Amino acid sequence: IVLSLLAFASGGPEGPLSLLLIIAVGMAAALLGGRSAIGYAAAGTLLTLGGALATAFFTNQPPPYTSTGFLGLALFMMATLVNSLEQRTRRWQLHSLAREREAQYRSALALRIIEQSDDGLIICQPDGGIEYINQAALTLLHPNKATAARYQGLPLNYQHPQLADTLAQWLKQPEKTRFDFDHPHRFRASFHYLKTELGPRALIMLLDLSAEDERVQRDKLASLGRLIASIAHELRNPLSSIRQASDLLPGAQTAEERNQLTDIIKRQTQRINRLVEDVLNAARTPRVQPVAIELQHWMAHFIAQQKALFDKQNPQIECHLGPDAPTIWFDRVHLEQILSNLVANAINHHPTGTDEPPFVRILLNRTQPGRFVLAVCDQNPIIPLDTRTAMFEPFFTTHQAGTGLGLFIARELAQANESDLAWHPADEQDNRGNCFTLDLKAAPDWHDNNDT
């Protein structure tokens, strides 16, 4: 009101003091905001208009409606602009406050997780001054709780001198980041570089290896228990057959009956012997002696050997290696054992009661320079889904005379030769055909003509 009167006295809306009215409305909008700012702008406009009408009444001149209108518009624009800026500032402050609270919450949560973690964590300066150490790290470095409490806040060389020396060594040669320690008990320290606003820091993560050793030992015992149970299960059937045949053998009346019972004992004994050999092969770490194998010549000899071995089944074994069959780098004995198992599975799982003989096709595909895939395919029904997930596990078999170790040993041998053994369907639409693929690499001195 005072500013409106002063503006009226200084010449109305066209006077210099009318600008002070605009500034006053802007300050009111900044302090009060919202509807109050619009109210002050409206009041200022009405007072200015009233002053203009009073001036016209006393001076007998037309009222300055144009300048009064522009001044009122300026008042409303100032109020709206300042109010908008004030609302944006308030929203930004609320957003910043929310982000600050969220950051504090996350920081507190991370600190709580670190404190409750079983792994030790140390953040220290390059000179070994510790800025943070959690309880797990104190426990690893000082198993005695009373001793650990006394070391809280001391530098790293007081906590663990060997760890401090390793930190200094790592700062000079940061290539190696993991180190194992045996005192006060086995643990592993991993060093990581941190770049902070306060300067470089070292993050040391401590892993209790004694707990890891206990877990590995438990897993070994559990695996051993499963292995023993599987072996006992596999031995039960042939031993039962041998016992029954042995009980019936003294009462056999004819030579034919005695021969049948003796044949049962012989077959079941061979089955037990094969099981023992497979178990020993599975438990034995494969010794790999890779050599250069000319695949075309080697495969011709292998197929002739397999046809002679399965002469009674009269299998059809085809081989398509292409005109430029490579010289591969593989253990010769392992390659024969892997492919023999795959061919035997294809022949032994051929459906009975059909006139078609077992069919096996061996294919070679080049995947990239110096790398090949050898596929052993059949025309048998596609392996069911539940069987696919377990067929590479030890002692899993769907064949009555099988031990369930063939594919397991074959994959172990493949992996020992830096290869892999996998299964793929040959033709899912017809639900026929299984392909087992073996990755192969060329011998170091073999030249791939396709590379040029």
Order of alpha helices (4+ residues) and beta strands (2+ residues): alpha-alpha-alpha-alpha-beta-beta-alpha-alpha-alpha-alpha-beta-beta-beta-alpha-alpha-beta-alpha-beta-beta-alpha-beta-beta-alpha-alpha-beta-beta
